[in-house]
Amino acid sequence: MKGTSEDFVKSLKDKISKKEKKETFYRNLLQDSLDYFISIIKESNEIEIRSIKNFKTNEVSCFLNLYSENENIPALISGMLNDEKFQFDSIDLDPKRSLYLINFGQRILSSGNGDNWFFFEFHFKGKYLFNLKITPKISDLSYSIYESKYHSIKFWMCDHLNLYHHDIALRNIDRNKNKTKISLNEKYNLTISFDLIGDVEKINISRKIGRKKDN
């Protein structure tokens, strides 16, 4: 029994160590991508950085508060990325939000990888003010809630390099359960977890059995 217990503790420590190393790796990538993007902003002279929030939280991400008098900020961002020859894709989440999937490629020398993908989520709060959330793409299947109300949630997801967004009504959901699982579509299941007062706490998206990832 002693040997079994020691093996379990060692296995748990190894798992925690690998998780911490992975998180540190992606936090370093995040910092490098942030520094690179800031250098592009400064060269453009069309966007002003009002503040940067790069605190260490459970989520590997950082936030920028930005200002620009350009009348078409999404076109400005796409133009900057094209000028720098980035590989990227984007979708409009709603009239005030856009999501970009950007490959920093070999610009992030510390990673040792040829591809380094990041999510850039822009939220346009006014005529000139907007926020940016930067998150590294850590897994093939990624997702995030961008608007949560009592009767609906909106979230984006990315399977491999394909971007989607969904608006899910919650009016007929039984909130007495801690979790509820629904079929998102023919490819994915959505599991929603509620807190004690019935608000959405988190979501989990999984591929249906037998479904392969999108290419």
N, C-alpha and C positions, 0 to 999 in steps of 0.2 A: 504493500500500500504506500509506503514511504516513497519508493521509486516512482510510482504512478503520480503521486502528488507533486514530486519535484519536477517531473516531466511536464506536467500541466502548467506549473508556475513558469518554467523556462519557456514553454511555448507561448504563454500569455505575454511574457516580457519581450520575446522576439517580435510578436505581432504588434505590440505597442511601439517598439523601437522602429519597425518598418513604417508604421503609420506616421510617426513623428518625422522620420527622414523624408518621407514623401511630401508631407506638409511643408517642411522647410525648403525643399526643392522648389515647390510651386510658389511659395512666398518670395523666394529669390527671383524666380521668373517674372512674377508680378511686379516686383520693384524695377527690374530691368526694362520691362515693357512700359511701365509708367514713365521712367526716365526718358526713354526713347520718344514716346508720344509727346511729352512735355517739350522736348527739343524741337519737334515738328511744329507744335503750336507757336513756340517763340519765334521760329523762322517765318511763319505765315503772317504775323502781325495783325491777324483778323480775329483772334480769340484771346481773351484775357482770362487768366486763371485767378479766381477770387479766393479759393481755398482748396486744400487737399486734406482728405481724411484717409489715413492709411494705418488705422489702429489694428492691432492683432485681436481678431475675434474668432469665433468658431468657423466663420466662413472666410475662405481665402479670397478677399476682394478689397478694392479701394474705391474711393469716391472723389470726384472733382466737382466743384461748383464753378461754372464757367459763364462768361459774358461775351456776346458778340452783337454787333450792330448789322451784321449781314442779314438780308431779308430772307435768305433760303439756307439755313444752317445745314440741313441734311445734304444738300448739293455741295456746300462748302466742304463738309467732312469727306464725302465721296471723292471730290476733286483732289483734296490733300492726299488721300490714300492712293489714288491713281497716279498722282505726280511722283509719289514715293515708290510706285510699282509694287504695292501690296497686293496679295491675293486675298479677296474678301467677298462676302455675300451679305445681303441685308434684307430685312423685312420691316414693314411698318406694323407696329403692334396696335396702335390706335392713332388718332390725329396728333397726339402729343408725345408719342413714344416711338422710338426706332431701335431695332436691334441689329448690330453688326457682328459678324463672325470674321475675325481678321487673323491672317497668318503672318506672324512676324518673321517667319523663316529663320535664316541664319543670322539675322540681326541680333538675336539673343545668343551670343557666343557661349555664355555660361551653361546653356542647356545641353550642348553636345548633340542636339537633334536638328534635322533639316527642317522640320515643321514645328511651329510653336503657335498654337491657336488660342485666341482670346475672344471672349464675349465683351463687346462694348454696348452697353444699354444706355441710350440717351433719353432723358425726360425733359421736354421743353416746357418750362414753368411759366414763361411769359414771353413777351416779344423779343427780349434780348437775353434773358436768363435761362440757363439750362444746366442740368446735372448729368454727370457721367458716372456709371458704375462699371468697373473693369474686373473681370473674373477670368482666370485661366480655364481652358477646356481640359478637364481632368479625365473624363471618361467619355466613351463613345455616345452614351445616352445621358444627356444633361437636360435640366429643366429648372424653372424658377417662377414663382408667383410674382407678377408685377402689379396686380390689383386684387385686393381681397375685401369683399363686402359680405354682409350676412346672407344675402340671397344669391350670391354669385361669386365666382373667382375667375380671374384671367391669368393664364400662365403661358410662357413660351417653352418650347422644347427643341432639342437638337439631337437627331439620331445620325451619328457619323458626321456628315457635313450638311445635312438637310435641316432647314429651319421651319418651324411651325408655330402657330399660336392658337389658343383655344379659349373660349368663353363658356364656362360650365354653370348652368343654373342649379341652385341648391334648394329650391322651394320645397321639393318633395322628398328631401333627404331626411332620414330618421336620425336626429341628432342625439337621441338617447344612447346610441351606440358610440363607443370610443372611436371606431373606425368603420368606414363603409367603402366597399369596393364596387366600382362600376366599369363597364366596358367603354373605353374612350373611343375606339373605332375598331376596325377589323385587325389592327396590328398591336394595340396597346391596352393595358388595364391601368386604371387610375385608382389609387387608394388614398382616401382623405381621412386625416386624423383631426378630431375636434378636441378643444380644451373643455374645461369644466362648465363654461357658460355657452358652449355650442358654437363658438367661433372656430374657423379653420386654423389649425395649429401648424400642420405641414401636409405635404402631399408626397406620394411616391408613385412613379410611373415605371411600369415593367412591360417587357415584350411578352406577348402571349406565347404559350408553349408552341414550339414548332416554327415561330416566326424568326426570320433572320434579320439582322440589322440592314438598314437602307444603305445603298452604295451610291 
